[in-house]
Amino acid sequence: MHATTRGQYDEAAEAAERLERAKAAGCPVVHFDYTNPKPALSYFEEFDKLRHQGPTAYSTYGPGFWMLLTSDLVGEAYQTPEIFSSSATIPTVPHPDWTWIPTMIDPPLHSEYRRFVSIAFSPRFVKAIEDSIRQDCIDTIESFVADGQCDFLEQFAKVFPTKVFLRILGLPLEHTDMFMGWVETIFEGLGHFGEQAEDQLQAQRDIHTYFAGVLKDRRENPPANAEDDFFTILANARIEGRPIRDDEFLNMSEVMLLAGLDTVKSQLSYIFYWLATHDSDREWITREPEIIPNAVEEFLRAHNIVMTARQVAEDVDFHGCPMKKGDMVMVANPSASRDEAVYDDPTEIRLDRQVNRHFSFAGGPHRCAGAHLARTELAITLEEWHKRIPNYRVTNTEGLVESGPQVGIEKLQLAWEA
């Protein structure tokens, strides 16, 4: 038998065996295709329905994967990396052709890498550049405010966070379109098969080529502010007492790019869709901007954008799910953050809700290092936008679509009285 055919046969047999395990355990079986474009807010509604059936499910999409749907199970998975490994983080890709560092590194080595990523996103550093972040936001809004309309994602939600991110890392602003193109191709390809998957891998290769040039430049021509330049610091990092390898530098650089250029954009798409269609909440934010920090947490909770995964590191019966080493598990953050056991009326958005826990920034050792920066960008956006554009509406109400696996609205047109 040809090796490829044998491999496909083995994978099919493993998938069939997993499905039988799930059925025998009484786990609800669904076909959850998390890559399929759907009407806006559909993914959240689908998670709500699944969670009402039970705390877990098994999806037959791709090779098949378990789903953790409630706050307690998701939290437990994040806190037990010895069982739920980060070595694979896409539900349908148990054997990835890449390693995102530190995203796909388990403790204790994870902390060795994370301390360098944290340099760029520490609360102290973000506070130091907050005035620049605010000015970037103002400048972006001012570029179209007089037009009375905008393509929100193209003209603001992509542009503003990218300016901030490139400023933090010391990368050229003129490369914005190139970076965004790569990032969008990668996120569009995650979980897909065939041409989109190959496009994703090619974008990752292009990113590595770019950052190989950055690495060479930082080593040969360190900038005058080398002690404050992220990539110079990273190029000279020591991991477990040894110099960082080139492949580690490239992977960490790719992760920074992916984390910084798409997540805030996707979150903003839901925030502004909600506010454009809910006058009372929009007026509340405009009238009482002091509610904004609390509102940011509620928006993060209600429309959590990241569907991540873990790989089972050892055989385990996890709350009735007979999981085996190598199985993939979707850690359903969007579902866990709307869990009725934690929140009253969780599908409602209440700007003054006292949000104590959500999973927009994951949890455990891999909790997002950029959480403080993201919160700052979202809060500043809500402040500065509503000073200038207090009333606005959605003009492309027909055909509003969202897609995963990092879920986000694909196009949002806004208009106002100029």
MOJO-V717318 format. One record per pair of residues at least 6 apart in sequence whose C-alpha atoms are under 7 Angstrom apart, sorted by the first residue. I is the first residue (numbers start at 0). J is the second residue. If there is no record, write none. Layout:
I|J + I|J
This chain:
14|62 + 14|63 + 20|321 + 21|57 + 21|320 + 24|319 + 24|320 + 26|55 + 26|56 + 26|57 + 27|56 + 27|57 + 28|56 + 28|57 + 28|58 + 29|57 + 29|58 + 29|59 + 30|58 + 30|59 + 30|60 + 31|58 + 31|60 + 32|60 + 33|403 + 33|404 + 34|190 + 34|191 + 34|402 + 34|403 + 34|404 + 35|402 + 35|403 + 36|400 + 36|401 + 36|402 + 37|400 + 37|401 + 37|402 + 38|398 + 38|399 + 38|400 + 38|401 + 39|399 + 39|400 + 39|401 + 39|408 + 43|333 + 46|334 + 47|334 + 50|68 + 50|69 + 50|334 + 54|67 + 54|68 + 54|69 + 55|66 + 55|67 + 55|68 + 56|65 + 56|66 + 56|67 + 57|64 + 57|65 + 57|66 + 58|64 + 58|65 + 61|91 + 62|91 + 63|91 + 64|90 + 64|326 + 64|327 + 64|328 + 64|329 + 65|327 + 65|328 + 65|329 + 66|328 + 66|329 + 66|330 + 66|331 + 67|73 + 67|329 + 67|330 + 67|331 + 68|331 + 68|334 + 68|335 + 69|334 + 69|335 + 69|338 + 70|335 + 70|336 + 70|338 + 73|330 + 73|335 + 74|362 + 76|83 + 77|362 + 77|363 + 78|363 + 80|105 + 81|312 + 82|311 + 82|312 + 82|313 + 83|309 + 83|310 + 83|311 + 83|312 + 84|105 + 84|309 + 84|310 + 84|311 + 84|312 + 85|102 + 85|103 + 85|104 + 85|105 + 85|309 + 85|310 + 86|103 + 86|104 + 86|310 + 87|93 + 87|94 + 87|95 + 87|103 + 87|309 + 87|310 + 88|307 + 88|308 + 88|309 + 89|190 + 89|307 + 89|308 + 90|308 + 90|327 + 90|328 + 90|329 + 91|190 + 92|190 + 93|327 + 98|250 + 99|250 + 99|251 + 99|254 + 100|250 + 100|251 + 100|254 + 101|109 + 101|112 + 101|113 + 101|251 + 102|365 + 111|238 + 111|239 + 115|233 + 117|368 + 119|167 + 119|229 + 120|368 + 120|369 + 120|372 + 122|371 + 125|372 + 132|163 + 133|379 + 135|159 + 135|162 + 136|159 + 136|380 + 137|383 + 139|155 + 139|159 + 140|384 + 143|149 + 144|417 + 145|417 + 146|417 + 147|414 + 147|415 + 147|416 + 147|417 + 148|413 + 148|414 + 148|415 + 149|412 + 149|413 + 149|414 + 150|411 + 150|412 + 150|413 + 151|411 + 151|412 + 151|413 + 152|264 + 152|268 + 152|410 + 152|411 + 156|264 + 156|267 + 157|264 + 160|260 + 160|263 + 161|175 + 161|260 + 162|172 + 164|259 + 165|171 + 165|172 + 168|229 + 169|228 + 179|260 + 181|202 + 182|257 + 184|198 + 184|199 + 184|202 + 185|199 + 185|202 + 186|405 + 188|195 + 188|196 + 188|198 + 188|199 + 189|196 + 189|404 + 206|253 + 207|249 + 210|249 + 210|252 + 211|249 + 214|234 + 217|231 + 221|231 + 225|231 + 226|232 + 233|248 + 234|243 + 234|248 + 235|242 + 235|243 + 236|242 + 236|243 + 237|243 + 263|373 + 265|407 + 265|408 + 266|304 + 268|407 + 268|408 + 269|302 + 269|408 + 270|298 + 274|280 + 274|281 + 275|391 + 275|392 + 275|393 + 276|392 + 284|290 + 284|291 + 285|385 + 285|389 + 288|382 + 290|351 + 291|378 + 292|378 + 293|350 + 293|351 + 294|350 + 294|351 + 295|377 + 295|378 + 296|354 + 297|348 + 297|349 + 297|350 + 297|352 + 297|354 + 299|359 + 300|336 + 300|357 + 300|359 + 301|336 + 301|337 + 301|346 + 301|348 + 302|333 + 303|332 + 303|333 + 303|359 + 304|333 + 304|405 + 304|406 + 304|407 + 305|332 + 305|333 + 305|359 + 305|405 + 305|406 + 306|329 + 306|330 + 306|331 + 306|332 + 306|333 + 306|404 + 306|405 + 307|329 + 307|330 + 307|331 + 308|327 + 308|328 + 308|329 + 308|330 + 309|327 + 309|328 + 309|329 + 309|330 + 310|325 + 310|326 + 310|327 + 310|328 + 311|323 + 311|324 + 311|325 + 311|326 + 311|327 + 312|324 + 312|325 + 313|323 + 313|324 + 314|322 + 314|323 + 314|324 + 315|321 + 315|322 + 315|323 + 316|322 + 332|358 + 332|359 + 336|357 + 336|358 + 337|345 + 337|346 + 338|345 + 339|345 + 360|366 + 360|367 + 360|370 + 361|367 + 390|415 + 391|413 + 391|414 + 391|415 + 392|413 + 392|414 + 392|415 + 393|412 + 393|413 + 393|414 + 394|412 + 394|413 + 394|414 + 395|411 + 395|412 + 399|410 + 400|408 + 400|409 + 401|407 + 401|408 + 401|409 + 402|408
